[in-house]
């Protein structure tokens, strides 16, 4: 496991039943979950799952009820003991830890947020949030200060002296999130944390968590049965079925290139404009000119390309601006270069921009936008027609 990897699961299995270890040792890996159940009376909840999660990444495990996703996240924290496999947290093997070592990891390394809030009804909100610090033995003043800081982070400043019964469901879930954040864990595990909330509150909580993550940059594993929630929350998504991963990829990869019919069924109703990016659908620019090209030479190139606009790049491919045929035709231009004439304020798109963010910029313009990478280099071009075709075909 590299230093950039926070969590590594290798060949993790969880089989429920009285002789799980024996069944695992003798199991034909080609058998389906139903066949294993019929032959042995055991249930394969997680089947030979391997994946890595990078530091600061939000890794979403998405699947329908019974797919094994909640069992998997409980295996990662060892709330459920895996039948087989290795789970590494910063190169430390959780599966070989004794009870004392495991408690230490749970107190200092990771925290979990469940669907059901699990708040103490007889404790004030500030005391609920500071509970993990209390267990650690932190001084009261220090843990109250941290709880107040965390309550402000989740938007609950001023509610510290109230009791859970006085808060709405969404607010209670914020308390659960604040309790997890208060111990400042490196890893956060979420097991369908928002599924019990009303749709509008759920959306607010998703936005809240995304905002918080932009500040705290935690490593997160997020469990959900909702694909729209998965693509909103996840840097990468694993789609799980019958205890196995059907496909792992970015939201864009899953929507644009589903690995099988099962994954394709999930992506059919996804608003593609929210997922597909300029980098996925861009095309080659009609005309690319090197810095220093003369205006007279540029006119010849534009005519050969049958284009009215060219994109100008330097020796490293960095986009310098756009030059139009009309600019080159003005009197006295022959002595000038495209570097002088390039419009530096030309609108550009980033390879990571979603099509949704580009619709307005291309709606009333028949021309192309330059698409640049994170280093400002020209990567391609995108126009209204390209976007419309991508939305229509899912290309």
C-alpha positions in Angstrom: 0.0 0.0 0.0 1.4 3.4 -1.0 1.6 6.4 1.3 -1.2 7.9 -0.8 -3.5 5.0 0.1 -5.5 5.3 3.4 -7.5 2.1 3.2 -6.8 -1.1 1.3 -9.1 -4.1 1.3 -7.7 -7.3 -0.2 -9.8 -10.3 -1.0 -12.3 -9.6 1.8 -15.0 -12.2 2.4 -17.9 -12.3 4.9 -19.9 -15.5 5.1 -22.7 -15.9 7.6 -23.3 -19.3 9.1 -22.0 -21.7 11.8 -19.1 -23.1 9.6 -18.2 -20.0 7.7 -14.5 -20.6 7.6 -14.9 -24.2 6.4 -17.3 -23.1 3.7 -14.9 -20.4 2.6 -12.0 -22.9 2.4 -14.0 -25.4 0.3 -16.1 -22.9 -1.7 -16.3 -23.2 -5.5 -15.8 -19.5 -6.4 -18.0 -20.0 -9.5 -21.1 -20.6 -7.4 -23.7 -17.9 -7.1 -24.9 -16.7 -3.7 -28.2 -18.6 -4.1 -26.3 -21.8 -5.0 -24.1 -21.5 -1.9 -27.1 -20.9 0.3 -28.9 -23.9 -1.1 -25.9 -26.2 -0.8 -24.5 -25.1 2.5 -27.1 -23.1 4.3 -24.6 -20.2 4.5 -25.0 -16.7 3.1 -22.1 -15.0 1.2 -22.6 -11.4 2.1 -19.2 -10.1 0.8 -17.3 -12.1 -1.8 -13.6 -11.6 -2.5 -13.8 -7.8 -2.6 -10.6 -5.8 -3.2 -10.1 -2.0 -3.5 -8.0 0.9 -2.3 -9.2 4.3 -1.1 -6.8 7.3 -1.5 -6.3 9.8 1.2 -8.9 12.5 1.0 -11.0 10.5 -1.4 -14.8 9.9 -1.0 -15.3 6.3 -2.1 -19.0 5.4 -2.5 -20.2 1.8 -2.3 -23.6 1.7 -4.0 -26.0 -1.2 -4.2 -29.6 -2.4 -3.6 -30.8 -3.8 -0.4 -29.0 -7.1 0.3 -26.1 -6.4 -2.0 -23.6 -6.5 0.9 -22.6 -2.9 1.1 -23.4 -2.3 4.8 -21.8 -5.6 5.7 -18.7 -4.5 3.9 -18.4 -1.2 5.7 -18.9 -2.9 9.0 -16.1 -5.4 8.1 -13.8 -2.4 7.5 -14.4 -1.2 11.0 -14.6 -4.8 12.3 -18.0 -4.2 13.9 -18.5 -7.4 11.9 -15.6 -9.9 11.7 -14.6 -10.7 8.1 -14.4 -14.4 7.3 -11.3 -13.9 5.2 -9.1 -11.2 3.7 -7.0 -8.3 4.8 -8.0 -4.8 5.7 -5.1 -2.3 6.0 -5.4 1.2 7.5 -2.1 3.1 6.8 -0.4 -0.2 6.3 -1.7 -1.6 9.7 -3.7 -4.8 9.4 -7.0 -4.4 11.2 -7.8 -8.1 10.9 -4.8 -9.0 13.1 -5.4 -6.5 15.8 -6.4 -7.4 19.3 -9.3 -5.8 21.1 -7.1 -3.0 22.7 -5.4 -2.1 19.4 -8.8 -2.0 17.6 -10.3 0.3 20.3 -7.4 2.6 19.8 -7.9 2.8 16.1 -11.6 3.4 16.5 -11.0 6.2 19.0 -8.3 8.0 17.1 -8.3 6.9 13.4 -11.8 6.4 12.3 -15.4 7.4 13.1 -18.7 6.1 11.8 -22.0 7.8 11.0 -25.1 5.6 10.8 -28.5 5.9 9.3 -30.0 6.0 12.8 -28.6 8.9 14.7 -27.9 7.0 18.0 -27.9 10.2 20.1 -28.2 10.1 23.9 -31.6 11.6 24.6 -30.7 12.6 28.1 -27.6 14.6 27.1 -27.5 18.1 25.6 -26.3 18.5 22.1 -22.8 19.7 23.2 -22.4 16.6 25.4 -23.5 14.3 22.6 -21.0 15.9 20.2 -18.1 15.7 22.8 -18.8 12.1 23.8 -16.0 10.6 21.8 -13.5 13.1 23.4 -14.9 12.3 26.8 -14.2 8.6 26.2 -10.7 9.5 25.2 -10.2 11.2 28.5 -10.0 14.8 27.2 -10.5 17.6 29.7 -14.0 19.1 29.8 -13.0 22.5 28.7 -11.1 21.2 25.7 -13.8 18.8 24.6 -16.5 21.5 25.0 -14.4 23.9 22.9 -14.0 21.3 20.2 -17.7 20.4 20.3 -18.6 24.1 19.9 -16.2 24.5 17.0 -17.6 21.4 15.3 -21.2 22.5 15.8 -20.5 25.7 14.0 -18.9 23.7 11.2 -22.1 21.7 10.6 -24.4 24.8 11.0 -25.7 24.1 14.5 -24.1 27.0 16.5 -26.6 28.1 19.1 -28.2 24.7 19.6 -25.6 23.3 22.0 -27.8 23.4 25.1 -30.8 21.8 23.5 -31.7 18.1 23.7 -32.1 15.8 20.7 -35.9 15.7 21.0 -36.0 19.4 20.3 -34.2 19.0 16.9 -35.6 17.9 13.6 -34.4 14.7 11.9 -32.0 16.6 9.7 -30.6 18.6 12.6 -30.1 15.3 14.6 -28.1 13.9 11.7 -26.0 17.0 11.7 -25.3 16.3 15.4 -24.3 12.7 14.5 -21.9 14.1 11.9 -20.5 16.6 14.3 -19.9 13.9 16.9 -17.9 12.0 14.3 -15.9 15.1 13.2 -15.2 16.2 16.8 -12.7 13.4 17.4 -10.9 14.6 14.2 -10.6 11.1 12.6 -8.6 10.5 9.4 -11.3 8.2 8.1 -15.1 8.6 8.1 -17.4 5.7 7.4 -21.0 6.5 6.5 -23.7 3.8 6.3 -26.6 5.3 4.5 -26.6 8.3 6.7 -29.3 10.3 4.9 -31.7 7.6 3.7 -34.1 8.2 6.6 -34.5 11.9 5.8 -37.0 13.7 3.7 -35.8 14.4 0.1 -35.2 18.2 0.6 -33.5 17.7 4.0 -31.4 14.9 2.4 -30.3 17.1 -0.4 -29.3 19.8 2.1 -27.3 17.3 4.1 -25.5 16.1 1.0 -24.6 19.7 0.2 -23.5 20.3 3.8 -21.2 17.2 3.8 -19.7 18.2 0.4 -19.0 21.7 1.8 -17.5 20.2 5.0 -15.3 17.8 3.0 -14.0 20.8 0.9 -12.6 22.1 4.2 -11.5 19.0 6.2 -10.4 16.7 3.3 -11.1 13.4 5.2 -11.0 10.0 3.7 -14.6 8.8 3.4 -16.3 5.5 2.6 -20.0 6.3 1.9 -22.7 3.7 1.6 -25.9 4.3 -0.3 -28.6 2.6 -2.3 -29.3 5.8 -4.3 -27.3 6.2 -7.5 -28.0 9.9 -7.8 -26.6 10.4 -4.3 -23.6 8.2 -5.2 -22.7 10.3 -8.3 -23.1 13.5 -6.3 -21.0 12.4 -3.3 -18.4 10.2 -4.7 -15.0 10.7 -6.3 -15.3 7.0 -7.3 -18.1 4.6 -7.0 -18.3 0.8 -6.6 -21.5 -0.8 -7.7 -22.2 -3.9 -5.6 -24.4 -6.9 -6.4 -24.6 -10.2 -4.5 -21.6 -9.4 -2.4 -19.3 -8.5 -5.4 -18.2 -5.3 -7.1 -19.8 -5.1 -10.6 -17.7 -2.0 -11.5 -15.6 0.6 -9.9 -15.0 4.0 -11.5 -15.7 7.7 -11.5 -19.3 8.8 -11.9 -18.4 9.8 -15.5 -16.9 6.4 -16.3 -19.9 4.5 -15.0 -22.3 6.6 -17.0 -20.3 6.8 -20.2 -18.9 3.2 -20.1 -21.0 0.8 -18.0 -19.4 -2.6 -17.7 -22.5 -4.6 -17.9 -26.3 -4.5 -18.1 -26.6 -4.3 -14.3 -24.6 -1.1 -14.2 -26.3 0.2 -17.3 -29.7 -0.1 -15.6 -28.5 2.2 -12.8 -27.2 4.8 -15.2 -30.2 5.0 -17.6 -32.0 7.7 -15.6 -29.0 9.7 -14.7 -29.0 13.3 -16.0 -25.9 13.0 -18.2 -25.3 16.7 -18.3 -24.5 16.6 -14.6 -21.9 13.8 -15.0 -20.3 13.9 -18.4 -17.4 16.4 -18.7 -15.8 18.4 -21.5 -12.8 16.1 -21.4 -15.0 13.1 -22.1 -16.7 14.5 -25.2 -14.3 17.1 -26.6 -13.0 16.8 -30.2 -9.8 18.0 -31.9 -9.7 21.7 -32.6 -10.4 22.6 -36.2 -7.2 24.6 -36.4 -4.2 24.9 -34.0 -1.5 27.5 -34.5 1.9 27.8 -32.9 2.9 31.0 -31.2 4.8 33.2 -33.6 3.0 32.1 -36.7 2.6 35.0 -39.1 -0.8 36.4 -40.0 -0.3 35.6 -43.6 0.6 32.0 -42.8 -2.3 31.8 -40.4 -4.8 32.8 -43.1 -3.6 30.0 -45.3 -3.9 27.5 -42.4 -7.4 28.6 -41.6 -8.5 28.3 -45.2 -7.0 24.8 -45.4 -8.8 23.8 -42.2 -12.0 25.4 -43.5 -12.3 27.2 -40.1 -13.0 30.7 -39.0 -11.2 30.5 -35.7 -7.9 29.0 -34.6 -6.5 28.3 -31.2 -2.9 29.6 -30.5 -0.5 27.6 -28.3 3.0 28.0 -27.1 5.8 25.5 -27.3 4.5 23.6 -24.3 0.9 23.5 -25.7 -0.4 26.1 -23.3 -3.4 27.9 -24.7 -2.6 31.6 -25.4 -5.9 32.7 -27.0 -8.1 32.5 -30.1 -7.6 34.3 -33.4 -10.4 34.8 -35.9 -10.2 35.0 -39.6 -11.6 38.6 -39.5 -8.7 39.6 -37.3 -6.2 38.4 -39.9 -7.8 40.1 -42.8 -7.6 43.6 -41.4 -5.2 46.0 -43.2 -1.5 45.9 -42.1 -1.8 42.5 -40.4 0.8 40.7 -42.5 3.7 42.0 -40.4 2.2 40.7 -37.2 2.0 37.3 -35.6 -0.9 35.3 -34.1 0.7 35.8 -30.7 0.0 39.5 -31.0 -3.5 39.0 -32.4 -4.8 36.2 -30.2 -7.7 37.2 -28.0 -6.5 36.4 -24.5 -10.0 36.8 -23.0 -11.4 33.9 -25.1 -13.8 31.8 -23.1 -12.4 28.4 -22.3 -13.6 25.2 -20.7 -11.7 22.9 -18.3 -11.5 19.2 -19.0 -13.3 18.6 -15.7 -16.2 21.0 -16.4 -19.5 19.2 -16.6 -21.7 19.7 -19.7 -24.3 21.3 -17.4 -21.9 24.2 -16.7 -21.1 24.7 -20.4 -24.7 24.7 -21.9 -25.2 28.4 -21.3 -21.7 29.3 -22.8 -22.4 27.4 -26.0 -26.2 27.8 -26.4 -26.0 31.0 -28.5 -22.7 30.5 -30.1 -22.0 28.4 -33.2 -18.2 28.4 -32.5 -16.0 26.2 -30.4 -14.6 26.7 -26.9 -11.0 25.7 -26.2 -10.8 22.9 -23.6 -7.7 23.2 -21.4 -6.2 20.8 -18.9 -5.2 21.6 -15.3 -1.9 23.0 -16.6 -3.6 25.3 -19.1 -2.6 23.2 -22.1 -5.0 23.0 -25.0 -6.6 19.5 -24.8 -9.4 19.9 -27.4 -12.5 21.8 -28.3 -16.2 21.6 -27.6 -19.2 23.2 -29.2 -23.0 23.2 -29.0 -23.4 20.3 -31.4 -20.9 18.1 -29.5 -22.8 18.7 -26.2 -26.2 17.9 -27.8 -24.9 14.7 -29.3 -23.3 13.6 -26.0 -26.6 14.2 -24.2 -28.6 12.4 -26.8 -26.4 9.3 -27.1 -24.6 9.2 -23.8 -21.3 9.0 -25.7 
